[in-house]
Amino acid sequence: MKFLSRLFKIERGEGRKVFAFCLLFALLQAGIAIGISLADSVFLSRFGVDKLPLIFLFTPVMMACYTPLYATLLRLLGLDRVFKGILGVLVLGGGLLFLAFTLWPTQPDSLIYLAKFYSVLWFIALYSVTWSFTEDYFDIQNAKRLYALFSGGGACGAILGGSIVACTAHLFPLRFLFLAWSLFSLLAFPVLLWILRRWSKIESEENEENEKEKIGGSRKGWSLFDSVRRSRFTILLTFALFTTLLSTTLCEYQYLDVFSRGANPASLATLLGTLYALANLFNLLMSFLFFNRLVLRIGVANVALIQGTTYLVFFLAMVFGRGNAAAALGFFAYQGVLTSIDFNNDNLLFNAIPRSSRKQVRGMLEGVAEPLASALMGLALLLGLSELAPEVLSSIGVGLSLICLFWVFLLRRSYPLAMAENLKDGWLDFSRKGADLFHPLAPSEVALLKESASSKANAPLSIRVLWASDRLAALELLLALLAKLSPADQEGLEPLLEMMLVSKDTDVVRRLLQWMEGEPALCAGLLGLLGSFGLVHPGNAIGRMELGGAEDKGVAAVALLNGWTTGDRIKGLSTIEGLLAGSSEEIRIAIKALGLSHQEKYVHFLAPNLRSQPNRGVALEAIRLLASPEASRILPDLLSAMERGDARERGIALAAIAKIADPAALPPLFARCERLSPPERREFMQFILSLGLKSVPVIVSVLRDPRYSYAARSIAARSLGELAHPQLKALSPPLIAAEIERAYRALASYRVLASSEAMGPFLLARFYREFQARIVDFLVELLILGGRLPDFELLSASLRSSNPRTRGDAIETLEQGVNYRTFRQLLPLLDPRVEIPDLSLQERDILLSALESPHPFGCSAAAWALWEEDGDRCRTLLRDKLCARPSPLLRDTLLSLLTERTLPCVLEKTFLLSKAAFFEDFGVWELEFLARGSTLDSREPGSPTCTDGALSLIIEGRVEVDRGEGWVSLGVGEVFGDEGLYGKSFEARSEGHRALSITTENLLACATTRPQVAIALYQRALQIGRKR
């Protein structure tokens, strides 16, 4: 069995499921083969090929009646019930045809036409409904492995059906074969029920209901026409399939014309049955053994070229020599290559159609477009094409084949882009610029923004959105809001006014000057900002200074420092000196005034204030306004302030560093990337790009150095792609090879350590698992930057999706954009079902290697694991590491081990957090961040437990908590206090416990820099909301 599983690429646990679908396909195809062979032999023996164009012509009329009925039933009943109903119709229809042929032994022409149209209907319709049903159970990666097996099952059934026809045509009346078709349809019914009851679909029931609604019509979404028109891939696929079916119809006409000359019904049935059996033997071998390997080797888009090439060879053979051999080639091109290769590949190509309309488009293509192609060819044959010489017809076929290949070549380029568009379905794209999103705005949207801006809470966002589309309208909104608010309520609107002033829009400045003539009542912050741009008259400033308040003096100083006369500036400096000699509040006002002075020389005077906690924030803001390339001497102070500051201060410091524009700031900033939030990383990248080619040497050094974090190397790769893309492409191949090797080693190390529950190996295993995921993200990004794949965030998020279909589409998209060798190396890292090479790593070798790695967490976990293994043996080694100036985390870990402290170190706290269910979605880096900021909280039995603004993890004892539903006793590993994060009240009292307490500020700070934490907290909030 293992040999067969490897041969057919069946994963563990898939055997029964694959067998069930193969059996379903086999039974249905056996019936179809019997029906098609029987109907063709009766029809051709009575009419020959002369009436065949009528079948081609009226088939789309029949399908045009069937397709709306099918769509309506699908919407009302769902696919599962429709499938059951179709099987019932097949059972009943076969019996009725047998009865009709028995009652009318002379077989009137109308009955023969009915049998022919009946077999054609279910040949088309049953194929579509069966594959639509199958799609709900397999993603595209499974489809590439298994769909060929299902086709192989169908080929087995077709061989059986064809053999039954060939062996019994001379023994029994042909009408009994209709009963055989009914029997096979009846046998398929319990197999269908087995599948429905035994295995669940990939999509949820909610999604299935959504699909039903989408199929229902344009009221629920795009119309079918819009769905096709908006997708370039769908248009190309339609043209490619249409021309393929035109070629198929002409091919069928020509080979049947050769076979039907001088043949009687029995001999023709025997010939066709034999050919069907042989063709399906080919289909069987191709489906079971070769198709999945073919599509995995050359890709879905390249396999699409095979059918057009095969038809081209057939028609060329017919041009240069007619006969049974050429006709047999045409038969195999249709019944063999088309069935086992092209149809299977079409099922994979359909995955690139937009999800919202996939079933609609598939039903249209298979139910209408394909029969319409046959009808057009049939009409052409009726109107005189059939009168042409066979060689001329074959020449027309050559032309059709070439046109088909042309559409397929265009389709190959569109396929990966269409897969990427599918990934964006339901995905929020935060990578687009605001100006692209909000320009232009419709009049109704502008009116909505004006209404929303009437309140201070909504005004900042509404005005910013409107500013991207209409600057003067946004300014008027701001002025109207300021006129309504008192000076005290105007605090916090300074960033909006600064955004407008720094734009240097002359119309904006002119309107502000007009508005200032009315002497509006403004707060000190707004007046100081206007004064820094020379929009406050120095005389008015002196009048405010005489009022005597510190803020008024600061506003006056700003206006005077930006005045036109030397006397004004001297008065401004005198005012600043007086403030600097005053209280701490006056000092901060003076610092702010200096920042608004536009005098770059004051930046060095302000730098010492960065070392003072009370003044650091205002000093950073002032330096941001004054910074210039001449201020490079203060870079160490800015970097130090950035290290110690909060998120707001980090952003201000980064903006100041960007204005200094010194490449020397890049290495320390790259070293701090792990602690930057996503917006800060984007700002950092903009700073790098603003430096231009001066930054390339540093970027290349960081990109190639594995000691930097992957966040830093990712920014380096993106920046190099923007600044020197050829250099990135030259660096990528060896870099990708090294990273793949590192990822394999990380994954193999994880698998060696994963079974251990001891703290050191457990944490190191978690580290390697997440480290491998980071390497894969980095690899994907390198491939995206060098190829024709979608943006990184989209593909990375899709690869981590819990939905197998989305994840499979992402892997398929990646495959289309990289070379075969690289993809085969990446696949085991992307799909856990694919085995990785055995690296034969030993646990101790892994620990010693991790101890020397540049990653503090991995080093610390390895040190702990070595201590647990044999503390005395590794004591000297750990002491040496302690003397080598280790990272803070490793130093804390080593001191805890070597001094045998009783209080838990950061690594121990991380281990405790990792064992709690609340933190199961957090990575080790996030847990280590929280552990660093956590504190130990011990309580005696009966004492109240106050956790306002904090979350607590119980590590010893128990705590009783009342969340509004009665008191509940919580034990070790459980969390309380998280309710406060979501505005839900609770009470807690100790039964004697110790807990790790994590402040809300620390948790939110972690969420700011690590989106994974924010997502986990949001999901938790949704759970609490549902419980309410």
LUMKEVO-613860 format. One record per residue (C-alpha): residue in three letters; y, x, z. Coordinates in pm, whole numbers, plus 50000, padded with zeros to 5 digits. Example, Ala and Ser with C-alpha at 12.3 -4.5 7.8 and 13.67 -1.06 7.14 Angstrom:
2
Ala495505123050780/Ser498945136750714/
END
This chain:
1028
Met500005000050000/Lys502405028650078/Phe501765042749731/Leu502555009049570/Ser505695005249782/Arg506945039249670/Leu505965032249309/Phe507814998949297/Lys510625010049535/Ile509874982849789/Glu511334989650134/Arg509524983350460/Gly509464946350548/Glu510234934550194/Gly506674930650069/Arg506154893550135/Lys509614884150017/Val509184903249692/Phe505734888149640/Ala507084852949694/Phe509814856749434/Cys507474873749189/Leu505034844949228/Leu507794819349175/Phe508944836748857/Ala505344840448734/Leu504534803448772/Leu507764791948609/Gln507454816348318/Ala503824807348260/Gly504884771448205/Ile507824781347985/Ala505624804247770/Ile503154775947718/Gly505904750947633/Ile507804774047396/Ser504634785547214/Leu503364750047180/Ala506684735247064/Asp507354763746819/Ser503914761846661/Val504074723946616/Phe507634724946485/Leu507184753846242/Ser503894741246104/Arg505564707546025/Phe509024718845904/Gly508934756745859/Val512204775045916/Asp514174751145693/Lys514934727645985/Leu515374755346242/Pro519174756646188/Leu519304720446311/Ile517824731846640/Phe520404759546660/Leu523184734846577/Phe522334707046822/Thr521224728647114/Pro524824733247241/Val525374695647210/Met522364690547436/Met523584717647676/Ala527104702847675/Cys525544671047812/Tyr523334689648059/Thr525914713948203/Pro528384688348352/Leu525464669048500/Tyr524074701248648/Ala527484710948790/Thr527974676448944/Leu524524676349105/Leu525114711849227/Arg528334701049397/Leu526814670049551/Leu523354682549647/Gly523494720349655/Leu521414745149457/Asp518264742049668/Arg517884704749616/Val518764707349247/Phe516024733549205/Lys513484710549370/Gly514604682249144/Ile514204703548831/Leu510634712148928/Gly509954675148970/Val511374668148625/Leu509164695548475/Val506054680748632/Leu506924645948511/Gly508174657348168/Gly504984676148081/Gly502894645848170/Leu505064622647960/Leu504854645747654/Phe501074647147688/Leu501024609147702/Ala503344606147399/Phe501264629947185/Thr498144610747288/Leu499584576447204/Trp501004588446869/Pro498354611546721/Thr500234612546388/Gln503074630146571/Pro506234614746423/Asp509094638346341/Ser511224624846626/Leu508514633846879/Ile508264669346748/Tyr512044673246764/Leu511944659547121/Ala509314684947224/Lys511284713347063/Phe514584703747229/Tyr512824698047563/Ser511334733247559/Val514674748847454/Leu516524730147730/Trp514314743348007/Phe514034777847853/Ile517834780847899/Ala518394759648210/Leu515464771548420/Tyr516434807648362/Ser519964801148487/Val519014781248794/Thr516254805348896/Trp518474835848885/Ser521354817549055/Phe518944808849333/Thr517714844849355/Glu521244859349375/Asp521744842549713/Tyr519004863949868/Phe519794899049737/Asp522844921649712/Ile523384943249405/Gln521674974049549/Asn518544953649621/Ala518954937049283/Lys518814970449100/Arg515524978049273/Leu513884943949274/Tyr515184921748995/Ala513034940248745/Leu509994932948963/Phe510814895948954/Ser511114898148578/Gly507784916048585/Gly506364886848776/Gly507794864148510/Ala506224886348243/Cys502844882748415/Gly503274845248404/Ala504324846548040/Ile501274867747956/Leu499084842448132/Gly500774813447953/Gly500624830447614/Ser496984839747667/Ile496134803847759/Val497744791947434/Ala496014818747224/Cys492584812447378/Thr492604774447381/Ala494504765947062/His491204763846862/Leu489184748247145/Phe491244718447263/Pro493924695747118/Leu497324712047164/Arg498704682547363/Phe496624692747668/Leu498824723547703/Phe501694700947816/Leu499574692448121/Ala499134729648185/Trp502954733048189/Ser503164704648442/Leu500474721148656/Phe502314754348674/Ser505544736348767/Leu503694717849042/Leu502254750449178/Ala505754765549190/Phe506964738449430/Pro505214750949749/Val506294786549666/Leu509914774749652/Leu509524757249988/Trp507974788950136/Ile511024809350030/Leu513514783850162/Arg511834781650502/Arg510894818050550/Trp513994837950445/Ser517694832050496/Lys520344837150233/Ile522854865550249/Glu525854842450250/Ser526484820650556/Glu526284783250540/Glu530064781550554/Asn530324803550248/Glu527704782950072/Glu529754751750135/Asn532824769350003/Glu530874778449689/Lys529884742249641/Glu533524731949667/Lys534574758449419/Ile532014746749169/Gly533364711649208/Gly536434716448997/Ser539934729748978/Arg541184710049281/Lys539574735449514/Gly540714766649329/Trp541274780648984/Ser539994761248691/Leu537174776948498/Phe539554785248216/Asp541904803848451/Ser538984822348608/Val537914835548269/Arg541444842248147/Arg542474862448454/Ser539444885348444/Arg539384910848161/Phe535764918948242/Thr534724882448212/Ile536394879947870/Leu534664911447748/Leu531324899947889/Thr531724866547714/Phe532384883147379/Ala529524907847428/Leu527014880547517/Phe528274857947241/Thr527804884346970/Thr524444894047121/Leu523294857847092/Leu524554855546734/Ser522444885846654/Thr519514871246847/Thr519624838546655/Leu519734856246321/Cys516914879346435/Glu514774849546541/Tyr515404831746211/Gln514384861946007/Tyr511164870446190/Leu510054833846207/Asp510724830845835/Val508314859645774/Phe505634846246016/Ser505704809945897/Arg505004816045530/Gly501574801045451/Ala500534796645816/Asn498824765545964/Pro499564752846319/Ala496464768146480/Ser496804802446318/Leu500554803046388/Ala499954793146750/Thr497354820846779/Leu499714846546625/Leu502664836346840/Gly500524834447153/Thr499164869347085/Leu502624883247020/Tyr503964866247334/Ala501144881847534/Leu501784916647388/Ala505564913647428/Asn505174903047785/Leu502754931447850/Phe505634953847742/Asn507954933547966/Leu505524937548252/Leu505394975348222/Met509134978048171/Ser509944955248463/Phe507484969448713/Leu507725006448631/Phe510705015848422/Phe513704992348441/Asn514764999848798/Arg514435037148731/Leu516365033248406/Val519265014648564/Leu519365038148863/Arg519415068048632/Ile521975058348368/Gly523785029248534/Val524234992248465/Ala527044996648214/Asn525085021548000/Val521925000147994/Ala524024972947828/Leu524084994447512/Ile520324992147458/Gln520104956647319/Gly522774961147053/Thr521164993846946/Thr517734977346921/Tyr519084949146701/Leu520834974846484/Val517494992646426/Phe515714959346346/Phe518304947746093/Leu518334981745927/Ala514534979445901/Met514854945145743/Val517424958345495/Phe515124985845372/Gly511774967945390/Arg510604933045485/Gly507144925445614/Asn505114917345921/Ala505834951246079/Ala509604946346058/Ala509204910146176/Ala507114921946472/Leu509904946546560/Gly512374917446560/Phe510024896946776/Phe509804925147030/Ala513574930847015/Tyr514034894347117/Gln511034886347335/Gly510634921547476/Val513794942347498/Leu516114912447541/Thr513924897247811/Ser512924927648014/Ile516034949447976/Asp519084930247861/Phe518504898248061/Asn517744918648374/Asn520854939448316/Asp522944908248257/Asn521954896548605/Leu523504928448741/Leu526604925848519/Phe527254890848653/Asn527984906848992/Ala531274919748850/Ile532524884648769/Pro535024872249031/Arg533104857149321/Ser535184825649329/Ser533954815548984/Arg530704834848937/Lys528344804948933/Gln530744785148715/Val531094813048462/Arg527384819848460/Gly526644783148403/Met529194782248122/Leu527864813747953/Glu524194804447976/Gly524594767047935/Val527314764847672/Ala528394798247521/Glu524894810647440/Pro523754777847277/Leu527124776547098/Ala526404810546945/Ser523064797046825/Ala524824766146691/Leu527364786346495/Met524634807046337/Gly522614775546272/Leu525614758846107/Ala526184789645894/Leu522544788945786/Leu522764751845701/Leu525954756845501/Gly524374782345274/Leu523764814345464/Ser520024807945445/Glu520284808045066/Leu521304844445067/Ala518794871745002/Pro517014884545315/Glu518574918945264/Val522064903645268/Leu521264884445586/Ser520044916645744/Ser523284934045641/Ile525214906745820/Gly522984913746121/Val523914950646105/Gly527584941046120/Leu527004917746416/Ser525124945146600/Leu527994969546552/Ile530514943846678/Cys528294937846981/Leu528214975247056/Phe532014976447028/Trp532404949647297/Val529864966947519/Phe531745000047494/Leu534874982247618/Leu532794964947885/Arg531554998548020/Arg535105009248104/Ser535974976048263/Tyr532854972848481/Pro533824996148773/Leu537344981548781/Ala535934946248796/Met533624955949083/Ala536634969849267/Glu538574937549211/Asn535664918349359/Leu535914939349675/Lys539514927549714/Asp538384891349738/Gly539594880350081/Trp540894915350160/Leu544404920050296/Asp546024947850097/Phe548494965150326/Ser548994993950083/Arg551494975549862/Lys555194982449914/Gly557404955450059/Ala559704956249758/Asp556734947949534/Leu555664919349758/Phe559054902649805/His560814907549474/Pro561734883849331/Leu561734854949577/Ala561704818849467/Pro564674796949570/Ser562434777349804/Glu561354809749972/Val564964820950014/Ala565804787450174/Leu562854791350411/Leu564004826350511/Lys567544814050578/Glu566204786550799/Ser563934810850983/Ala566774835951039/Ser568744810951244/Ser566914822451561/Lys567104857851695/Ala563304859251740/Asn562594854151370/Ala565774869151225/Pro564764906051200/Leu561694899450988/Ser563344872550775/Ile566384894250702/Arg564224924550617/Val562174903850372/Leu565284889450210/Trp566904924250195/Ala564104935749961/Ser565104908349717/Asp568814900449769/Arg570904924649976/Leu574114904549998/Ala572234873050097/Ala570494892550374/Leu573844906450495/Glu575334871650507/Leu572394859950716/Leu572954888450961/Leu576704881950986/Ala576114844851041/Leu573624852951317/Leu576014877451487/Ala578764851351480/Lys576494827151671/Leu575374852151936/Ser577304865452230/Pro577684903652257/Ala574994904352526/Asp572544886352296/Gln573244909452004/Glu571314938252159/Gly568364948951945/Leu569904940651607/Glu571204976051551/Pro568204986551329/Leu569014958451084/Leu572644968951054/Glu571655005651021/Met569214996850740/Met572104981050550/Leu574615008650620/Val572375037750517/Ser571745021050181/Lys575355031050089/Asp575634999149888/Thr579334995649803/Asp579164957649795/Val577644957550143/Val580334981150279/Arg583114960550117/Arg581814928550274/Leu581524945050617/Leu585114957550595/Gln586304922450517/Trp584274908850806/Met585594934951052/Glu589154924350976/Gly588444893151176/Glu587714914651484/Pro584374898051570/Ala582984900951921/Leu580254926951904/Cys578124945752151/Ala578714982752212/Gly575634993252013/Leu576744975651695/Leu580334987651732/Gly579175023451778/Leu577015020951466/Leu579895006651262/Gly582195033451402/Ser579805060951291/Phe580335049150932/Gly584105047650971/Leu584275009850981/Val586055007751321/His589755017251321/Pro590575045251570/Gly593465024551708/Asn591094996651801/Ala588795022751952/Ile591545035952179/Gly592235000652291/Arg588574996152392/Met588575029952572/Glu591435018652790/Leu589224990552920/Gly587505017453125/Gly583785009353086/Ala581345037252999/Glu579985018552696/Asp583505011852570/Lys584325048652605/Gly581205057252407/Val582185033252126/Ala585695047452122/Ala584375083052113/Val582235075151808/Ala585155059451621/Leu587475088351711/Leu584955115151616/Asn584625098451276/Gly588375094551239/Trp590525110850970/Thr592965130651188/Thr592465161351405/Gly594085143451696/Asp591555115251683/Arg588685139851688/Ile590175159351980/Lys590515126952176/Gly586885118752091/Leu585635152352216/Ser587665148752533/Thr586065114952593/Ile582585129652538/Glu583285157552787/Gly584295132253046/Leu581115112052995/Leu578905143053013/Ala580405150853354/Gly579615116253484/Ser576515097253594/Ser573115098053425/Glu573975066153239/Glu577255081153115/Ile575365112253001/Arg573015090852793/Ile575995072652640/Ala577565106152553/Ile574345118352390/Lys574155086752184/Ala577805090652080/Leu577195126251966/Gly574305113951756/Leu576605089251583/Ser579255115751521/His577645128951198/Gln578465164051324/Glu575295184151255/Lys576435212751477/Tyr575795192151790/Val572035191051727/His571475224351907/Phe573605212452197/Leu571365181852233/Ala568005200152205/Pro567695209152581/Asn567765171952663/Leu564365168452489/Arg562795185352791/Ser564175159053028/Gln562135127153069/Pro565145104053139/Asn567145116052838/Arg564355124052592/Gly564375090852409/Val568125088952350/Ala568295126152266/Leu565545121852004/Glu567445093051847/Ala570645113451838/Ile568885143751688/Arg567265121351425/Leu570725111051310/Leu572065146751305/Ala569035166551188/Ser569335187650873/Pro567545218150724/Glu569855240650930/Ala568305227451252/Ser564885243951209/Arg565285262951540/Ile564715230951737/Leu561315223951574/Pro559345236451881/Asp561355213152104/Leu560745183651871/Leu557025190851849/Ser556805193652227/Ala558675160652269/Met556365144852014/Glu553355156652215/Arg554655142152542/Gly556355110852412/Asp555145075452357/Ala554635059052018/Arg558325051251971/Glu559395086552058/Arg556715101451831/Gly558075081451540/Ile561665092451605/Ala560625129051641/Leu558645127351317/Ala561675112851135/Ala563855141251269/Ile561315167451163/Ala561225152050815/Lys565025155950787/Ile564795192650886/Ala562305196950597/Asp560775229850711/Pro557175236950591/Ala556605256050916/Ala556275222251089/Leu553215212950885/Pro550405232151066/Pro551255218851415/Leu551705183851275/Phe548315185651100/Ala546795196651431/Arg548225165251598/Cys547095140651327/Glu544245126451536/Arg546815112551783/Leu549085096851521/Ser549005059851446/Pro548425048151086/Pro552175041851024/Glu552965076251166/Arg550385092150936/Arg551995075350638/Glu555405088450751/Phe553905123150786/Met552525121550435/Gln555915110750301/Phe557405141250475/Ile554845163750305/Leu555595148749964/Ser559335152950020/Leu558765190450063/Gly557285192449715/Leu555325222749601/Lys556495242849904/Ser553885224550109/Val550905231649878/Pro549735264550040/Val549585248150385/Ile547895217150240/Val545185237650069/Ser544575257650386/Val544145225950594/Leu541975208850333/Arg539515237750326/Asp539445243850704/Pro536755223150887/Arg538445230651220/Tyr541085204651142/Ser540315168151206/Tyr539275146250915/Ala542455126250965/Ala544435157950891/Arg542265168250598/Ser542485133150455/Ile546295134850456/Ala546075169550302/Ala543815156750024/Arg546065127249945/Ser549155149049945/Leu547565175049718/Gly546465147249484/Glu550085136349453/Leu551635171049428/Ala549025191549241/His546195169849116/Pro544585196848895/Gln544355219349198/Leu542665191649397/Lys540125186349118/Ala539385223649115/Leu538895224449493/Ser536855192549516/Pro533365202649386/Pro532655230549639/Leu534365210549911/Ile532235179749838/Ala529045200449834/Ala529875216050172/Glu530775182650327/Ile527585165850200/Glu525545193550359/Arg527515189250684/Ala526945151550674/Tyr523195155650624/Arg523045179250917/Ala525045155251135/Leu522785126151042/Ala519635146651102/Ser521005158151439/Tyr521715122251536/Arg518155111851454/Val516735140151664/Leu518885130951966/Ala519025093051927/Ser515965085552141/Ser517305103352450/Glu518945083452731/Ala520225114052918/Met523995115752922/Gly524505147852721/Pro522145140752429/Phe523185103952427/Leu526885112152387/Leu526155139852139/Ala524035116051931/Arg526895090751930/Phe529265118651832/Tyr527085129551539/Arg526615093951416/Glu530355087551408/Phe531075122751283/Gln528775116550988/Ala530615083950915/Arg533935102750917/Ile532545128450676/Val531415100750442/Asp534875085050456/Phe536385118750371/Leu533925123650084/Val534655089149945/Glu538365096749962/Leu537925129649776/Leu535945111749505/Ile538555084349480/Leu541415109049449/Gly539615127149169/Gly538165097448981/Arg538735061848866/Leu537825043249183/Pro539945018549387/Asp542005028549687/Phe540305044149986/Glu540975017150247/Leu539394990550028/Leu536235009949948/Ser535835024450297/Ala536174990350465/Ser533724975150216/Leu531145002650280/Arg531304994250653/Ser531144956650596/Ser528504936950783/Asn527974915550471/Pro525174931450263/Arg526624917749941/Thr530044933450000/Arg528464966350106/Gly526204966149800/Asp529144959449566/Ala531004988649725/Ile528075012249667/Glu527815000049307/Thr531555005949258/Leu531175041049394/Glu528215047949165/Gln530245038648858/Gly532975063548942/Val531005095349020/Asn528415115948841/Tyr524725108548890/Arg523895139749094/Thr526705134349344/Phe525845097649385/Arg522165104949451/Gln523235129749720/Leu525605104349873/Leu523285074349863/Pro521195083150176/Leu524475086650367/Leu525685052450247/Asp522475032250262/Pro520295036750572/Arg517285023350381/Val517205054850168/Glu515385084250326/Ile517195117050382/Pro515575151250335/Asp513815164550645/Leu515885193650781/Ser513395200951064/Leu516065206251331/Gln515115214751688/Glu517015199051977/Arg518045231752141/Asp519285245851810/Ile521385214551767/Leu522875218552116/Leu523715255152069/Ser525285248151729/Ala527365219351870/Leu528575241552156/Glu530185264751900/Ser531725237151687/Pro535515232651667/His535285196551790/Pro536025193252165/Phe533935162152222/Gly530865176552050/Cys531235209152246/Ser531565190652576/Ala528575167952513/Ala526475198152407/Ala527485217252723/Trp526425187852938/Ala523125184252749/Leu522355221252795/Trp523115218353167/Glu520765188553195/Glu518075207953011/Asp518265239153231/Gly521465245153429/Asp520525279353565/Arg519535292353224/Cys522825282753058/Arg525205289953348/Thr526315323553206/Leu526805308552861/Leu529005280653000/Arg531035305153208/Asp531745325252897/Lys532935293752722/Leu535225286253016/Cys536825320552986/Ala537465315952613/Arg540455292352658/Pro538605260052573/Ser540165226452491/Pro541285204852787/Leu538235182252751/Leu535755210852738/Arg537515228353029/Asp537305196753239/Thr533595193053154/Leu532735229353229/Leu534585228853561/Ser532765197053660/Leu529395213153581/Leu529995247553729/Thr531775235854046/Glu529575204754089/Arg532505181454154/Thr531715147354297/Leu534425128554112/Pro533475119853752/Cys535055140453479/Val536405125953155/Leu533055130252980/Glu531225111653257/Lys533765083453238/Thr533225082152863/Phe529485078652920/Leu530045050153168/Leu532315032152922/Ser529835036852636/Lys527135018552831/Ala529284987252882/Ala528794958352641/Phe532574952752629/Phe533054986852464/Glu530084985552225/Asp532374984851919/Phe534445014652039/Gly533745049651907/Val533345080252126/Trp536825092952037/Glu538335059752146/Leu536265059152465/Glu537315094852546/Phe540975084752501/Leu540545055652743/Ala538575077052989/Arg541385102753001/Gly543825076053115/Ser541475057753351/Thr541475059153731/Leu538835052853999/Asp539315021854211/Ser537205016754527/Arg537234984654735/Glu535604973255055/Pro533594940755072/Gly535824910155099/Ser539004927754994/Pro541044911654718/Thr540924929354386/Cys544224931354207/Thr543874940853843/Asp547174928253708/Gly547824947553390/Ala544484965653406/Leu540904962253291/Ser538114973453525/Leu534544984853455/Ile532234981853755/Ile530275014053813/Glu528945005854162/Gly528574973754365/Arg529584938754265/Val532724917854215/Glu533194880154222/Val535444866553949/Asp536794831453895/Arg537934825453537/Gly538654788953596/Glu535004778253576/Gly533874787653927/Trp533064820654095/Val530694843853911/Ser529224876054049/Leu529504906153818/Gly527514938453852/Val527354973953721/Gly528364977553356/Glu530344945153345/Val534094942353291/Phe536724920653452/Gly540474919253415/Asp540364917753035/Glu541394881253055/Gly544914892653135/Leu545134909052793/Tyr544904874852631/Gly547044854852872/Lys544134839153062/Ser544394836953441/Phe541614847853679/Glu540934857454040/Ala538694885354169/Arg537394896454508/Ser535224926354588/Glu531744926254734/Gly532114963654778/His532504982054451/Arg533815011854257/Ala535345006853916/Leu537025025253636/Ser540465009953589/Ile542165011653249/Thr545755000253226/Thr546824975752959/Glu549375001152836/Asn546635027152788/Leu544405002552607/Leu547194991052375/Ala548245027152312/Cys544675034252203/Ala544735003651976/Thr547995016051822/Thr546525048751703/Arg542955036951645/Pro542575005251435/Gln538915001851539/Val540044993851896/Ala542624968751773/Ile539954951051567/Ala537544950051863/Leu540214935652093/Tyr541164909851832/Gln537534898951795/Arg537304896252172/Ala540444874552173/Leu538844851551916/Gln535734848352135/Ile537834839152438/Gly539804814252226/Arg536594797252112/Lys535344794852471/Arg538524776852567/
END
